[in-house]
C-alpha cells in the first residue's frame, strides 16, 4: 500500500498448539528459554505478488525458494492492506481480532489513525489488542531487532525491540539490509534471535505505474539485490547456514485504469455520513438521524462495489466484529478505487494505469509470497497455498517460545520443516 500521497517519511508441534490456549504473560520480565534457537530473519517485501517470482527479476529470492521451501502462494487477511496484514503476520490474528482493522481508523477517545501520522503509529493503544512476536521474544529473554515493521515504533505491552529503526523512505533498501546484516553479524552477545526487515519499493512503484510496469520490475531487482547482499554478508561470516530465513509479502497488486475511480461523495454525502476510510475498503459511519437513509442508499450491490452492515460481511473474510470497524463497509471491485472527488478528478487525468490492493484476498492479484530457508527447513519443498495467519505459529516454533492465542496453525507448514527442527 502506498503510505503517503507523495514519498515522505512515515512510515512446536504439540507444545506450540497447547501454548496457543495459554494466557498472555502478565509480566514483561525476561524468562530464560531452555535452549538458544537459531536466529530468525523475517523479511517483508511489500506488495510482491506471487506471480512476480521466477521471471528473472528475483534471482536471489528464486534461489532461496528453490533450495528451501516456498508456498504456491499465501492468502492475505481481509482487508488486503499493509498495516492490517503486517500485524497479522507477527501476531497470527486476523485484523478483526488484533484491532488494526485498516490503514485508516477512528476510535472515540483515541482519535484518528493514519499511516502517515507518526504520532498515531507510535501510540501503543492502537496496537494493544494483540502481542507481536518481538514482544513475546523479548519477554522470554531473546533480543530482537526490527527495521520499520508496522507496530515496532510503539511500546506494546511496555516492550520495545532491543534495536529498532523508524520508517524512512529516504533510506534505500540496500542500506536497510546492511543495517540488518550488521545486527546479525555483530558481537555474539548482542546478536538478535529475531531480526525483521521491511521494504516498500515494489509497492510504491506498483501504485504509481501498475503491476505490469517496467518500474515494478526494476524495483524487484533492487530489493532482490539488497536481499542478496544481506545473504552474502551472512555467508562471509559463516552464519548463512545457521540462520532461518522467512520471506513474505503482505498482499499483491492489481491494475487500475485511470477512469476506474468513483468519488465517495457520489456514494454518500457528507451531510449523511462520515467516510472513515477510502480506497478499496470504504468504511462509512452514518451521522445521527441518517442511519436508515444511508443504509437504504448503500447496502447491496452497486457498480462497481458492494456494501454490507459490518456484522453481515462474507464469512470467509472473518471481519466485522471489532469495535473499530464502521457500521457499513463497502468493498470495491478489483481494479476500482473510491476517493474524495478532488483526488478522483486528478486520477482520471493520469492517462496511464496505476495499481491498488485492498481487494478480495481470494483474487489472484492479491496473492502474496512465502519463502523459507535455513536449518529448520527441508529443501525443494512447494507447499499448497495457506493463510498468512499461519506465519506467526511458525515464527514462535522457530524461536522456541510460546505462541500467544492466535488464529493460525502450524499444520500447513509442517511438510516444509525438518523432523528434527525443535
QUILINQUI-V128406 format. One record per helix or strand of 2 or more residues. SS is the DSSP state (H for helix, E for strand). FROM is the first residue (numbers start at 1). LEN is the number of residues. Records with the same first field share a line. If there is no record, write none. Layout:
# QUILINQUI-V128406
SS = FROM-LEN / FROM-LEN
This chain:
# QUILINQUI-V128406
H = 14-6 / 50-3 / 59-9 / 82-10 / 95-4 / 118-4 / 124-3 / 133-7 / 173-13 / 188-3 / 201-9 / 214-23 / 240-3 / 264-3 / 291-8 / 310-3 / 315-3 / 341-8 / 364-3 / 390-10 / 411-6
E = 40-6 / 69-3 / 74-2 / 104-4 / 111-4 / 144-4 / 163-3 / 194-6 / 244-5 / 254-3 / 261-3 / 273-5 / 281-6 / 300-3 / 305-5 / 328-5 / 337-3 / 354-3 / 370-4 / 381-3 / 386-2
